[in-house]
Structures are given as C-alpha cells and as structure tokens.
Amino acid sequence: MTNAARDTFIVGLRNAHAMEIQARELMERQSERLDEYPEVKTKLAAHLQETNEQLKRLERCLESCGESTSTLKDTAQSVLANMQAMAHATAGDEILKNTFANNAFENFEIAAYKSLLALCDSAGVSGAKAELEASLKEEQRMAAWIDSNVEKVTREFLEHQRRAA
C-alpha cells in the first residue's frame, strides 16, 4: 500500500465522515419544519436513517485502517449545517432553498464516495469497497428522488402560498 494513496484515503474517509455529520444535522433541522410537506419529511427521515448507517460504515473503514474520525472536522461541519439550516429557516421559500441545497449536497456526497472507491485499490483497502458502494447507492437513490421531485415540491409550495394569501 502506497503511503500517499493510504494517506489520501484516510483524509477522504475523515472528510466523508464530517460530510455525513453535516448531512445528518441538516436533515434533523429540516425535518423539524416539514409538516406541510409530509412526503418530503418521510423521505428525509428514511435518508436520515441511511446517513446514520453511512456514518457507522465510515467509522468501520477508519477503524480497519487503524484510524479514527476527526473531531475538529466533524464539529466544524455540524456548526456549518446548523447555521445553514437557520439561514434557510428565515426564508419564505425555505422548502425550495432546502430542496436545491439538498440536491447539490447529495451530488457532492456521490462524488466523495466515488473518489473513495477510486482510491481503494491503490490504498490497499479493497475490503472497504462494499461499505462505500452501499453508501454510494443510497446517495444516488436520494439524489434521484430529489431530482425527480423538484417540480412537485415547487408546485406544492405555490399551492401553500395560494392558500395562505
């Protein structure tokens, strides 16, 4: 196992763990405010469970390499997520901003998992592939769901606006 590939893989795992911490915080804050969008709330709750499993997978990958998570990165991403959620909560079109941000974030997560998978062989950790592929597939499913529901959520938002007027 080359040191550069292994070091890059470990940094990538720590970054992915912090990324999933951020995702968890965002989903927890968003789900508190989705009563008018029950389908989105249900999907977010299901993906939150997947995210918690993804965190465990990443922790197992790190442990198998004799490494641990980065408390500093995890904390920073948690704070960032809460600040972002608060910023969107003040917007009248919060559901739209969250939908757009979630769409972008899911694709960011997909890219991170693809990068980790590309490093596995060079880093000598092909045993991590199954864990990372499982998380990648979950992120791809969520990204596809968000993408296919942007128009529906937008129409629901307009309907809520019409009724409130």
C-alpha positions in Angstrom: 0.0 0.0 0.0 1.5 3.3 -1.0 1.6 5.9 1.7 0.3 8.7 -0.5 -2.8 6.7 -1.5 -3.4 5.5 2.0 -3.0 9.0 3.4 -5.4 10.4 0.8 -7.9 7.6 1.5 -7.8 8.3 5.3 -8.2 12.0 4.8 -11.1 11.2 2.4 -12.7 9.0 5.0 -12.5 11.7 7.6 -13.8 14.3 5.2 -16.7 11.9 4.3 -17.5 11.3 8.0 -17.6 15.1 8.6 -19.8 15.5 5.4 -22.2 12.9 6.8 -22.3 14.7 10.1 -23.3 17.8 8.2 -25.9 15.9 6.3 -27.4 14.5 9.5 -27.6 17.9 11.1 -29.2 19.4 8.1 -31.8 16.7 7.8 -32.6 16.9 11.5 -33.1 20.6 11.4 -35.1 20.5 8.1 -37.4 17.6 9.2 -38.5 19.8 12.2 -40.1 22.2 9.7 -41.7 19.9 7.1 -45.1 19.3 8.4 -46.7 20.8 5.3 -44.6 18.5 3.1 -45.3 15.0 4.5 -43.8 13.1 1.6 -40.5 15.1 1.8 -40.5 14.6 5.6 -40.9 10.9 5.2 -38.2 10.6 2.6 -35.8 12.7 4.7 -36.5 10.6 7.8 -35.6 7.4 5.8 -32.5 9.0 4.4 -31.5 10.2 7.9 -31.5 6.5 9.0 -29.3 5.7 6.0 -27.0 8.5 6.9 -26.6 7.1 10.4 -25.6 3.8 8.9 -23.2 5.6 6.5 -21.5 7.1 9.5 -21.1 3.7 11.0 -19.7 2.3 7.8 -17.1 5.1 7.6 -16.1 4.6 11.2 -15.6 0.9 10.4 -13.5 1.7 7.4 -11.4 4.1 9.5 -11.0 1.5 12.3 -9.9 -1.2 9.9 -7.1 1.2 8.9 -6.2 1.8 12.5 -7.5 5.4 12.3 -10.3 7.4 13.8 -12.6 10.3 12.8 -11.6 13.9 13.0 -13.4 15.6 15.9 -12.4 19.0 14.5 -13.8 18.4 11.1 -17.0 16.8 12.5 -17.6 19.7 14.8 -17.0 22.3 12.1 -19.4 20.6 9.7 -22.0 20.3 12.4 -21.8 24.0 13.2 -21.9 24.8 9.5 -25.0 22.7 8.9 -26.9 24.3 11.8 -26.0 27.8 10.5 -27.2 26.9 7.0 -30.5 25.5 8.4 -31.1 28.6 10.4 -30.4 30.8 7.4 -32.9 28.9 5.2 -35.5 28.8 8.1 -35.8 32.6 7.9 -36.7 32.5 4.2 -40.3 32.4 3.0 -39.3 29.9 0.4 -37.4 27.6 2.8 -38.6 24.4 1.2 -37.3 25.5 -2.2 -33.9 26.6 -0.8 -33.6 23.3 1.1 -34.6 21.3 -2.0 -32.0 23.0 -4.1 -29.3 22.7 -1.4 -30.1 19.0 -0.8 -29.9 18.3 -4.5 -26.4 19.8 -4.6 -25.4 18.1 -1.4 -26.4 14.7 -2.5 -24.3 15.0 -5.6 -21.4 16.2 -3.5 -21.7 13.1 -1.4 -21.9 10.9 -4.6 -18.6 12.4 -5.8 -17.0 11.9 -2.4 -17.9 8.2 -2.4 -16.8 7.7 -6.0 -13.4 9.3 -5.1 -13.0 7.0 -2.1 -13.8 4.0 -4.2 -11.3 5.0 -6.8 -8.6 5.1 -4.0 -9.4 1.7 -2.5 -7.1 -0.5 -4.6 -4.2 1.9 -4.6 -4.5 2.4 -0.9 -4.6 -1.4 -0.3 -8.1 -1.3 1.2 -10.2 -3.2 -1.3 -12.1 -4.6 1.7 -13.7 -1.1 2.2 -15.4 -1.2 -1.3 -18.6 -3.0 -0.2 -19.2 -0.4 2.6 -18.5 2.5 0.4 -20.6 1.1 -2.5 -23.6 0.7 -0.2 -23.4 4.3 0.8 -22.9 5.4 -2.8 -26.0 3.6 -3.9 -28.0 5.2 -1.1 -26.8 8.7 -2.0 -27.6 8.0 -5.7 -31.1 6.9 -4.8 -31.7 10.0 -2.7 -30.3 12.3 -5.3 -32.5 10.7 -8.0 -35.6 11.2 -5.7 -34.8 14.8 -5.0 -34.2 15.5 -8.7 -37.4 13.8 -9.7 -39.4 15.8 -7.1 -38.2 19.4 -7.6 -41.1 20.3 -9.8 -43.6 18.6 -7.4 -42.2 20.4 -4.4 -42.3 23.7 -6.2 -46.0 23.2 -7.1 -46.8 22.2 -3.5 -45.0 25.4 -2.3 -47.1 27.5 -4.7 -50.3 25.8 -3.5 -49.4 26.6 0.1 -48.7 30.2 -0.8 -52.0 30.5 -2.6 -53.9 29.1 0.4 -52.1 31.4 2.8 -52.9 34.5 0.7 
